[in-house]
Amino acid sequence: MPTDMSLTSLPVEILDAVCEPLAAYPSALARLALTCSVAHHSATRVLYRSISVSQHARNLPLVHMLATRPDLARLVHNFSIAIDDSCLVFRAFYSQLRVALYQMPLLSSLDVRVDAGASWVLPQGQPLTGLQHFACSFPLDAHVCAFLSQTPSLRSLQIEESPRLDTQVLPDTHVPLLDSYTGPAALLPSLASRPLSTMYLTGDLRIEDVLQAAGAPDVGRLNSESISFPNTAPKHTACEGTARARKMLRVFSAITSAPPAELLEALAAVYPDLAYLQLMTTCAFWEAPDMVRVIRQMIPVLG
């Protein structure tokens, strides 16, 4: 019995598999979509699945097209945009970017590196249940916080330092599955309940931030003398509630102006299962022999 072996007889899954290897060659995919009506939809889906926009690539007009073509915007799963200060961008462009992002409900990765004051471009009222990675050049302001309330599956978060640290608060209901965090150290207490395994902290890490992450009460009156190392931190209700999450942390990197020996004591008590620790300090601890001795004692205990 003769079998129809023409291209038109192939199922969509096979056409998608044919187009998949061309994902690294956007120009070839575009030509295929334009010249072959049978493979047009499959080629278009692969072509718009991952979009990277920048002034260096000279493809900023893609934002306008995605804003005016919601059918194409809905195909985007991974989107990144990078515009540095050397590029003059009008507010109308950011308005189009906001519309385009709103029309991407299937995003799994979003990287927005634009003007730090343009956080309002982040879509509101559009749950992104599949978003797992989010990086931006914005601090944790009201727009970013509202956006994070719509990303329950987020695993990786990168945000910038804020000139006003007191404005940065991340509610416990946001990003409950967060695994990797890069951002201001001031947010450490707000992240205590998340199952983080990796943290790269920017700004100045204070001992108070570490103690607050442990759920210790009235940290304003606590100092290094109140940490009974190598014993564990005092038991408190809040500490018990986040102990499991804190034990999952394996990688920790931070910068501090605090005495490193005292900070190491606090870190060892709060994060007992650390496997990698990078602590950069601006404190001249090499001038204090006793502190060096304490640090040497900390290293074996930290494993």
C-alpha angles and dihedrals in degrees: 000000000000116000124211105239097174122128091249091062094060116106120242092253091060092047090051090051090051091053096043097081089054092063089100090055107058094173091056091048091050092052091048092051091050099044104036117057092188094056095034098103095042093047091047092051092052093042094056099036092092119030126181118186128187140142089244090059089047092224102117090126087072087079091060092048093050090048092053096037108056089170089065095039090057089061094061117106100161120037130174132171128183124185119165129204093266091070118080109222124180125219090248089066092053089048089056090047090055091051091047093051091048089057094056104083094157097060116143096170129030126179117178116181105170138113108334090226094057098079088125088080090077109105118253126202092022112108111216099199093168098049110119103162128044127171127169145163090235129102119233097278129150093280094051092044092051090048092051090053087068097052107076094161097051113138103170127043131180121178135162131251115268123224086220107051093179090068094060111097126148113197118228090242092064124090095350093176097052111149104168128036132183116178148074117355089219088075093060094101090051091055097054095106096050121098092241120172098173132039129175107183126199128198123028117329111212127200087236090061091055093047092048089052087057091055094244113164124239095004090179089079096044124096138164092285091063093059109089100205132212085026117082123264117277114278115254132164093246091046092053090052094058101031094101093051092049093052090060093065110108106158122048130171126172147149120231142177091197122102102281096218092057092045091050089053091053093046092049091053096045100037106031097166100056113146099179125032127178114179119177115190137192090196115108092230094154087078091063112071093189091056092051090052091052092049090053088054091050097056098069092044091053089056 
